[in-house]
């Protein structure tokens, strides 16, 4: 069974090219685009007040997710960070503390909690949803490499340095990372990601409520990208138990320009 599981992963993907890596410098422009896009972003579907926990990426802290969390608050959500400082990987106690935070949010509200993860943070979100599906409403990941070897990214050396864990060993010990959580699951990714090979962010259709949404973004900027924010708000706003796939059309066809066809070669 383990060997069969491994064969379904993209174990031999190369990391993004140096040209794509260089394009990561556009991240400040993505953040800057939020200001002219803000009026339009306020027309995204409003939330119902349920709790949302946002997990930061590798070597990042909750400060990196402040813009996204403030936007979600403006749409009516109770959005919080992971409250564990910098994300240096699954060191001792980190996953347990994250699990307690999700449970606490669930207990405080009496409602299921949505989980959002940027890059490595998305791995936490997915695995927590697998461990505690009765507490999780949906999972949304942003540029998260869950379906490929860690060395298909340009960040694996930083991961090894900060976490003290071997990328190869991590890959062998977590053969089921690519399997979707048993809750509505959305992977938002970019083919112009300069850190993560985009194919490693593609979720296979393990059940009916999984999807992939492509945006035009950098890896560093995907968490502050207006198109990604709209998709996040749209997904969170779905009534519990009434999940539908993301509609990449609308606005007289303008959405089709922002969200490319994920099925193209």
C-alpha positions in Angstrom: 0.0 0.0 0.0 2.8 2.4 0.9 4.5 1.8 -2.5 1.3 2.4 -4.3 0.8 5.6 -2.4 4.2 6.9 -3.3 3.7 6.2 -7.0 0.8 8.7 -7.0 3.1 11.6 -6.0 5.3 13.8 -8.2 8.5 12.6 -6.7 10.8 13.8 -9.4 9.7 17.3 -10.2 12.5 19.8 -10.6 12.2 23.1 -8.6 11.2 26.2 -10.5 13.7 27.7 -12.8 16.0 30.6 -12.0 13.9 32.8 -14.3 10.8 32.1 -12.2 12.8 32.5 -9.0 13.8 36.0 -10.2 10.1 36.8 -10.8 9.6 36.6 -7.0 10.7 40.2 -6.9 7.3 41.2 -8.1 5.8 40.4 -4.7 5.8 44.1 -3.6 3.8 45.0 -6.7 1.2 42.4 -5.8 0.9 43.9 -2.4 0.6 47.4 -3.9 -2.2 46.1 -6.2 -4.3 45.6 -3.1 -4.9 49.3 -2.7 -6.6 50.0 -6.1 -8.3 46.5 -5.9 -9.7 47.2 -2.4 -13.1 48.6 -3.6 -13.6 45.5 -5.8 -12.5 43.1 -3.1 -15.2 44.5 -0.8 -17.8 43.1 -3.3 -16.6 39.5 -2.6 -19.2 37.4 -0.8 -19.5 38.3 2.9 -18.9 35.9 5.6 -21.1 34.5 8.4 -18.7 35.2 11.3 -17.2 31.8 11.7 -13.6 31.4 13.0 -10.7 31.2 10.6 -7.1 30.3 11.5 -4.3 31.3 9.1 -1.0 29.6 9.2 2.1 31.4 7.9 4.8 30.0 5.5 8.3 28.8 6.2 10.3 31.2 8.3 7.4 33.6 8.4 5.2 34.7 11.4 1.7 35.9 11.9 2.8 39.4 10.8 3.0 38.1 7.2 -0.7 37.2 7.3 -2.0 40.4 8.9 -3.2 41.9 5.6 -5.1 38.8 4.7 -6.6 38.4 8.2 -7.7 42.1 8.2 -9.3 41.6 4.9 -11.2 38.5 6.1 -12.3 40.5 9.2 -13.7 43.1 6.9 -15.7 40.4 5.2 -17.2 39.3 8.5 -14.9 36.5 9.8 -13.2 36.0 13.1 -9.7 35.5 11.7 -6.7 34.7 13.9 -3.1 33.7 13.3 -1.4 30.5 14.6 0.2 32.4 17.5 3.4 30.5 17.6 5.9 33.0 16.3 8.0 32.1 13.3 7.2 28.9 11.4 10.5 27.0 11.5 8.8 23.6 10.7 7.1 21.0 12.8 9.4 21.1 15.7 8.5 19.5 19.0 5.2 20.7 20.3 4.3 22.8 17.3 1.6 20.6 15.8 0.1 19.9 19.2 -0.2 23.6 19.9 -1.8 24.2 16.5 -4.3 21.4 17.2 -5.1 23.0 20.6 -5.7 26.4 18.9 -8.1 24.9 16.4 -9.9 23.0 19.1 -10.1 26.2 21.2 -11.6 28.2 18.3 -14.1 25.4 17.7 -15.1 25.3 21.4 -15.4 29.1 21.8 -17.7 29.5 18.8 -19.5 26.2 18.8 -18.9 26.1 15.1 -16.5 24.5 12.7 -13.3 26.4 11.9 -11.9 27.1 8.5 -8.1 26.7 8.0 -6.0 28.7 5.6 -2.3 27.9 5.1 0.3 29.8 3.1 3.1 27.6 1.7 4.3 25.3 4.5 1.4 26.6 6.6 -0.9 24.8 4.3 0.6 21.5 5.2 -0.4 22.2 8.9 -3.9 23.1 7.8 -4.3 20.0 5.7 -2.9 17.6 8.3 -5.0 19.2 11.1 -8.1 18.8 9.0 -7.3 15.1 8.6 -6.7 14.7 12.3 -9.8 16.6 13.5 -12.4 16.7 10.6 -15.3 17.3 13.0 -13.8 20.7 14.0 -12.8 21.9 10.5 -15.2 23.4 8.0 -12.8 23.8 5.0 -9.2 24.0 4.1 -7.6 26.6 1.7 -3.9 26.5 0.8 -1.8 29.1 -1.0 1.1 27.8 -2.9 1.5 24.7 -0.7 3.7 21.9 -1.8 1.9 18.8 -0.7 2.1 16.5 -3.7 5.8 16.4 -4.5 9.2 15.8 -2.9 10.3 18.8 -0.8 13.3 19.1 -3.1 10.9 20.2 -5.9 11.0 23.6 -4.2 13.7 26.2 -4.0 13.3 26.4 -0.2 14.2 22.9 0.9 17.6 23.9 2.1 16.1 26.6 4.3 13.6 24.1 5.6 16.4 21.7 6.6 18.4 24.6 8.2 15.5 26.0 10.2 13.7 22.8 11.1 16.7 20.5 11.7 14.9 17.8 9.7 16.0 16.0 6.5 13.9 16.8 3.5 14.4 13.2 2.2 13.4 11.7 5.5 10.4 14.0 5.8 9.3 12.8 2.4 9.6 9.1 3.3 7.8 9.5 6.6 4.9 11.5 5.2 3.9 9.5 2.2 0.2 10.5 2.5 0.6 14.3 2.4 -0.9 14.4 -1.1 -4.1 12.8 0.1 -6.8 15.4 0.5 -8.4 16.1 3.9 -12.0 14.7 4.2 -13.5 18.2 4.1 -13.9 20.8 1.3 -10.3 21.5 0.2 -9.1 24.2 -2.2 -5.5 24.5 -3.4 -4.7 28.0 -4.8 -1.5 27.9 -6.9 0.4 29.7 -9.6 2.3 28.4 -12.6 4.7 31.3 -12.2 5.5 30.3 -8.6 9.3 30.7 -8.3 9.7 28.8 -5.0 7.3 25.8 -5.4 6.9 23.6 -8.5 3.3 24.3 -9.3 2.5 20.6 -10.1 3.3 19.9 -6.4 0.3 22.0 -5.4 -2.2 20.1 -7.6 -4.8 18.2 -5.6 -6.0 14.9 -7.1 -9.7 14.4 -6.9 -9.7 12.2 -3.8 -13.3 13.1 -3.1 -16.0 15.3 -4.7 -15.2 18.5 -2.6 -11.7 19.2 -3.8 -10.5 21.7 -6.3 -7.5 23.6 -7.7 -7.7 27.3 -8.5 -4.9 28.9 -10.6 -4.0 32.5 -10.1 -1.3 34.7 -11.6 1.0 35.3 -8.7 4.5 34.9 -7.2 5.0 32.5 -4.2 6.0 35.3 -1.9 3.1 37.4 -3.0 0.3 34.9 -3.3 -0.8 35.7 0.2 -1.3 39.3 -0.7 -2.5 38.8 -4.2 -5.9 40.4 -5.0 -7.0 37.4 -7.1 -6.1 35.0 -4.4 -7.9 37.0 -1.8 -11.1 37.0 -3.8 -10.9 33.3 -4.3 -10.3 32.8 -0.5 -13.3 35.0 0.3 -15.5 33.2 -2.2 -14.6 29.8 -0.8 -15.1 30.8 2.8 -18.5 32.3 2.2 -20.1 29.0 1.1 -22.7 27.8 3.5 -21.6 24.8 5.5 -22.7 21.6 3.7 -23.4 23.5 0.4 -20.1 23.3 -1.3 -19.8 24.1 -5.0 -16.7 24.4 -7.2 -15.3 27.8 -7.8 -16.8 29.7 -10.7 -13.9 31.2 -12.6 -16.2 33.2 -14.9 -18.4 36.2 -14.4 -18.0 39.9 -14.4 -18.5 39.9 -18.2 -15.7 37.4 -18.6 -13.1 39.4 -16.6 -12.7 36.6 -14.0 -11.6 34.3 -16.7 -8.6 36.6 -17.2 -7.7 36.5 -13.6 -8.2 32.7 -13.1 -6.7 30.7 -16.0 -8.2 27.4 -17.0 -6.5 24.8 -14.7 -7.1 22.1 -17.2 -4.9 23.5 -20.0 -1.6 21.7 -20.7 
